[in-house]
């Protein structure tokens, strides 16, 4: 059935270590991209990416979507699964950003974004991602016109391979050495030989490539190419009011896998933001049950990370927020006065105070004169940029819903000049 489904329109790599000058250079004229757009069409998609510190994967959609950290799996040949440390989605630019725990190594990489699975990417009306993609020949955007289908996108990383030969050679060293001193503002600068993304090609880049001569792409296929990673429900919440009673969570209802099914996955606890709240936190692999035993006389909120791994080594992570003996106070939203910027757009910003952990997957929603939503950053802040005629004066409101569906206060502000 043909349907209006969201599509993927760009895949961008970036790094937390790249300089602002380098990011601006490789982003070209698209400031929203904030990174290097992996080229597609013909065999351009297979050209090696030569940077040594790629630790961000950014995917842009054709429209506003509901997307979660757990929707993307990243697999390789040398490393079957790459761990994600943080996630943020920008509902204004439609960019989702996954930050990795460690940079990509020399590897053949496969991104698998859920268009099917237990909790796939959807648009705001519930239509699933149209993700079908033909590697090394497709051109943006994804899809075949039918709802559903994972977006499976391959690219290669070989740090030091500035000339895209699939091997680091003396030629890469000679080229980097010849470009020494070039910056993003210099004629002849070549970003592919700025291996650390500093914005300047110097002796550090030459020494880097010199120490990697002989490195080559691995043979074989990424783990996810022949075995889909598990899928997961994005997030759960649990309130515990009686510490004397153990709580049991059925992981087989939380995860799924096309090949192994949920019962064939290996589960592990990867993080606990507040371990003092628990006497016991265990997983029974045979039953797929996670048991939480709260400590006596404690109260507070903890976020527990859980990973499911299949037989090929692919993994997917999700989390659960546990509120122990706490009354889950109503969130408080502080909305500052909008600021008119030099480009004549308005910056709307503020903070949310709550007892939960912010992770880029909860939003402040605006109504009235300003329409839209803004992701809440891990520090509780949010920002939203909108166009508005300064000569017009009107009111807008903001509201926040936390993971337990507690609703904040609803402050209002005027926008425009009186």
N, C-alpha and C positions, 0 to 999 in steps of 0.2 A: 504494500500500500504506500503510495506516495504521500509524504507528509512534510510539513515545514519543520525541519530539525536543525539544531545547531551544527556547525561544522568547525573544523580547525582551519585557520587561515594563516598561521605563522608558527614556526618553531625557532626559538632563539636560545643560544647558549650565552652564559655570562659568568662572572666570577665576583665573589666578595672582595677579591684582591686586585681587581682591575682598577686603574685610575679613572677619574672622571673624564680626563682627556681622551683616554683610549676608548672608553665606552661611547663617548660622543662621536669619535671617529668611525668606529665600526657600526654604530647605529645609523649612520648616514643621515638622511633627511627625516627619519622617523624617530623623533625624540621619545615616543612612547615605547619603542622597541627595547631600549636600554640593554643592548647586547648585539651579538652577531647572529643574523638570520641565516640558518642553515639553507644553502641554495638547493633548489630542486629542479627537476626536469633533466632529461638525458641521464648522464652519469654524474652530474655535479653533486648530487646528494652523497655520493660515496667518497668525495674528495676528503682527505684527512684534515682534521682540525688540529693545528700544531701547538696549541697553548697548554701550559703545564698545570693550570690551576682552575679549570672549568668546574665550578661547583654549583651552578644554577641552571635549571631547565625552565624556560618560560614558554608557555603555550597560549596563543591568542585565539579566541573564538569569534565566530561571526556575529554573535549576539550575547546578551547577558545570560549566564548559565548558573546552575547549581553544581559546583565542583568541589571536591574535597581532597585533602592530602592523600587519602588512601586510594584514590582513583587511578593514580599513576604508578606503574612498576617500571624499574629501570634495570635491565639485565645486560650481561656481557658474556664474553668467552673466558677471559682471564678471571673475572669476578662475576659469579652467576647473578648476584643481586646487589644493587647499590642502595644504601640506606638514606632516607630523607630525614633531615633534622627539623625543618620548619617549612611552613607553607603560608602563602597569602594570595588572595584573589582580589583583583581590582575591578569592581563592577562598572567603572567608568570606561576603562580601556579594554575590558574583557580579557585581560592578561592574568593567567594563573602562574605563580612562581613557586617552584619546589627548590629549596636549598638543600644540598647534599651534606651528609656528615663528613665526607671526605671527597676531594676532587676526583674526577674521572681519570683513570690510568690509561696506558696504551691499550686500546680495546675496541672491539666491534660492539657498538651499543644499540640496543633496541628499546624504544619507548613503547609502552603498551598502556593506552588510556581507555578506561572502561566505557564502552558504548552499550555493553550488555552487562553481565555480572549481577551481583546481588544489590548494588546501589550505584547505578551508572550515572554518568554525566547527563544532565537534562537541561532544557531551557526552563524558563519560569512557568511555562504552561504544562510541563511534564513530558515533552517530546524528547526522546533519547537522542544522544549524539549520533550523527551520521558520520561514522569515522573511517569507513573503508578507504584504504590507501594502497597505491601500487608503488613500491619503493623503486627509486632510481629512474622513474619515467613519469610519475605523476607530477602535476603542477597544482599549486594551491588553488581552490580549497579542497578539503577532503570530501569523501562521500560519493555515493552512487544514486542519491535521490530517495533512498529508503531509510526509514528510521532504524537505528541500531547499527551495531558493528563496531568493534574496537578500532581505535586509531593506533596502528602499529607502524612506527616510524624508525628507520634505521639510519645511523650515521657512524663515522669512524673517528677515533681520537688517537693521534700519535704525536705526543709532545716532541718538538724539535724538527718535525718534518715540514719545513717551510715551503719546500717545492712540490709537495704532494706526490711523492714517488712511492709512498707506502713503506718507505724505509728511511731512517735517518742516516745520512751519508756525509762525506767530507764536503760535498757540494753545498749542503745546508750550512755548514760551518763557514765556508768561504763567503757565501752570500751574506750571512749575518755579520761577519767581520767587515765586509765591504760597506755595509750600511751603518756601521757604528757611528753614533753621533746624531743620526736622524731622529726627529721627533714628529709628532702628529701634525705639526705645522710646517715641516720641511718638505721641499720638493723631493720626490723619490722615496719617501717613507713607505715601507711595506709592512702592514700590520701583522702579516703572517710570520715575520722574523722578530717581532717583539713578543717573545715567547712567554714573558711574565705579565704582559698587558700593562706595563708601567707607563706607556706613552712615549718611551724613548728606547731606541735600540742601542745597547752599550755592551761593555765587556761581560756583564752578567749573562746576557743572551748568548754571546759567543761561547763562554765557558759552559753554559747549560747544554748547548747542542754538542759541544766537544765531548762531554762525558756520556753522551747517549748514542754516539755513532755505532751503527750496527743494529740498533733497535728496529723492530719491524712489527707490522700488524700481525696479530695471531691468526692462524687459520681456523676454520670452523665457523659455527654460527652462534649467535647469542642464545642463552638458555631459553629465553622467552619466545624464540622463533618457532620452536617445535613443542613448546609446553607453556601454555598460558599461566601467568602468575595467578595466585589466589585473588579473589575479590572480597571486599569487606564492607559491612555497614560502617558508615563514616565515623559515627560517634554514639556513645551510649551515656546515660546518666543513671545514677543509683543513689537513693537516699537511705541511710541506715539510722534508725532511731533506737535500736536495742542492741548494744554491743555483745550481749550474751548469746545472740543467735547468729550463726555463721550465714553469710550470703553466698549463694551459688549462682554463677553465670554460665549459661549454656553457650560455649564458644561455637558449637556446630550450627547454632542459629545466627551467629555473628559473622562467620566466614563461609566461603564456598570456593570450589575449585572445579574447573571443567573436566580435568583428568582424574584427580584423586578423590573428589568430593570432600566435604568438610571433615569427615571422619578419617581421611587419609593424610591430613596435614599434621605437621609438628608445630606445636604452639610454645611460645616462650614469652616471659614478661621482660620487657626491655627497659622500662623506666617506672619510677614511682616518685612523684614530686613531693610526697610527704610521708616517708616510711614510718615515722613515729606514730601514725594513726593505726597501725596494724600490728597484731601479734603474729599473724600468719597470712601469707599470700602465696598460694600454690596452684599448680595446674595438674590435673589428672589426664594424661594423654589418652588413656584407654576410654574414658567416658567423655572427653572433651569438656570437662567442667573446670572452671576457675573458682576457687574458694577464697573468700575474704573473711578473715576473723579480725574484727575491730578490737583495738586495745581498750581497756576499761578506763573510764573517766577522761576521755579525750573528745575533742570536737574539732572540726575543720574540714577542708576540702582537699582531695588528692586527685591528681590525674595519673592514671596507670596506662602505660603503653604495652600493647600486646602485638606480637608478630606471629604470622602463620607462614610456614615454609613448606613448599611441595617437594616431591622427590627429585626434581631437577635443580633444586637450590633456589628457585624463584621464591620471593617472599613479598608479603604485603603487611603493612602495619596499620593499626587503628588504636583508639584510646577510649577510656571510660573515665568519667568524672564521678567520684564518690564523695557524697556529702554525709559526714558522720556527726550525729547529734548536733547539727546546726540548723538554725531556723531559715537558712537560705534567704538572707535579707534581700529586700527589693534593690535592684541595681539603681545607681544614681547617675544621671546623665547631666554633665555640665556643657552647655552650648555657649560658645563665645560669640561676640559680635562679629559678623562677617567683615572681611577685609577686601577692599577693592585693590586689585593688583595692577601693575603697570600695563599689562596687556588688556586691561578693562574686563577681566573675568573676576569673579568673586571667590575668595577662599573661605570656606565654612569649616570650622574645626572645633574640637572640644575633647573631653575625656569621659570615660565611663569608669565608675568605681563599682566593683562587684567582688564576690568571694570566689569566683571561678577563675580558671586559667584562660587568658585570651590566646588565640592561636591563628587569627586571620580567617576564621570560618564563622564568625558572628558579625552582625552588621547593625549599624544605626540606619534607620529608615526615615527619609524626609517626606513631608507632605505639605500641601498648601502652595505657596509661591515657588518653592523649590521641590522638585520631584527626583527621587532616586535613592540610592543607598551607598554607604561607605563601610568598608571593612574596618574592624577594630584591631589595631596593631597589638603585639604582645605586651606593650607597656600601657595599654588602655586608651591610647589616643586614637583619633580618627581625623581624616581630612577629606574634603569634597570640594571640587572646583566646578563652578557653573557660570553660565552666561546670564546676565541680567542687566537691563537698561537702568543705569544709575538714576535716570530721571523719574523712574517709576518707584513707588513705595508700596510694599506689601509685607505680609507676615508669612512665616513658615514655621513648621513644628518638626521636632525630632523625637524618636522613640527607639528604645533598645530592648530586645528580648534575649535573655540569657539561655543557656543550654537546658535549664529546667523550665523554660517558658515563663519565667518571671518577667514582668513588664516594668520598665523603668518609669520614672516621672516623665512628663511630656513638656519640656520647655519650648518656648517659642521665641523667635527673634524677628526683627524687621530687616528687610534687605532693600537697598536703594536709599536715596537721599530724600530727606523731608523737604 
